[in-house]
């Protein structure tokens, strides 16, 4: 039987798998009850909320190649998850590193940053509430992001 911490952790990896597969519909579905945000000094700034809006946000931003993928691998490390079982909520923090290789770009890290997440349980299932992202280091993002 899965613990709440493992169920929440799986969301982190489902996010990485969906974006690396270019399955932006599946990625958006992870936010049926949540939002994507940019971490600012004043707190999270919402970029998109709900499945359709999150999917559209990523479609406007991420470059997909002929194989339907962004030719990336999102590596999620330093995962810390705290669950309040009684409240049906959780918080999490993790580091991400994105590697990319394209025809014109040798395999290399292109961005490193942090996720600050909150989660909530809806009808017994864990969902993203807020994924707030911040960037620590960047490389060549020109083959990954449109802007």
N, C-alpha and C positions, 0 to 999 in steps of 0.2 A: 504494500500500500504506500502511496506517495504522501510525503509530508507537505504541508502548505509551502514551506520554503522551496522544496523541489519543484512544486507546481509553478510557483512564481519564477523560479530560475529557468524553467523550460520556456517561459514567455520570452526571456532574453535571447535564447538560442533560436526560437522560432522566428523572431524578428530578423536576426542575422541571416538565417537560412533563406527566408523569403526574399530579402533584398538581394542577396547574392545569386539567387535563382532568377531574378528579374520578375518574380511573382508579386507584383505590386498590389494586386487585388487581395492576395492573402495577407500581405503586410498591412494594408488598410483595415482588413477585418479584425486585426489584433486591437484596433482602436475603436471598436463599436461602442465602447463606453468610455472613451478617453481622447486624449489629445497629444499632439507633438508640440514641443515648445523649445525655444532657445533660452538657455539659462542666462540671466542678466543680473547685475548687482542688486536690482530691485525685486528679483524673483523671476519665475518663468514667464516668458512672453509667448502666448499661443500663436502657433504658425498654422495649424489645421486641427479641426476637431471632428470626430466621427469617421466612420469607415470611408465613405465616399470622398470626403474632403482630404483625408490623409492620403488616400490613393492618388487623388488628383495632384496633391502637393508633390509627391514623389515623382509622378509622371512628368511634371513640369520641370523638375530639377535634375533627375538622374538620367545620364546617357545610357541607352541600351544598345547593344551591338547586334550583328546579324544572328547570333546564336540566342538572342532574347535576354541576355544577361548583361550586367554592367562590367563583367570581367573582373570582379572584385572578390575578396574574401574578408568578411568582417570577423575579427577575432576579439572575443569578449573575455576580459580577465579581471582579476581583483574584485570578484563579485562578493558583495555583502548584502544580505537580505534580513530584514527584521519584520516579523509578522505579529500582528495583534489579532489573534484568532477570534477573540470575542467580538471585536469591532468589525471583523471581515475586511481589514485593511492591511497593507504592508508598504514598506519603503525599501528602496534598494539603491545601491551605488555600484558602478562598474567602470572599468576603463575599456575603451575600444581602440583598436588599431585596424585600419583598412589597408589591405594590400591590393595592388592592381597590376595586371599585365595585359597589354594590348599589342597589336601588331607594331605600333610605333613606340611602345613603352615597355622596357624590361621590367620584370617583376620587382616591385619596390613598395615600401610603405608610402602612402599618400596623405594620410591624416591620422592623428592621434588625439583623443579627447576623453571626456567623461560623460557618463549618463547619471542623472539623478532621477530616479523613478518613484512613482507611487502607484499602487495597485489597489484594486477592490474586488471583493468577491460578489458576484451577481448570480443568484440562483445556483449556488454551489460551485461556480466556476470562476477562476481568477482571470482578471483582465487588467490591461494597462489603464491607469487613470491619467497619469501625466508622465511623459518621457521628456525630460528637460536635458538638452544636449549642450555641451560646451566644447570648444576646440582648444587644445593645448599646443599642437604642432601641426604644420602643414607642409606638404611637398607639392608635387605637380598634380593639381586637381583638374586640369584642363580636359582630361579625357574621361572624367567621372561626373562632373557637375556642369550644368548649363550656365550657371551664373555664380 
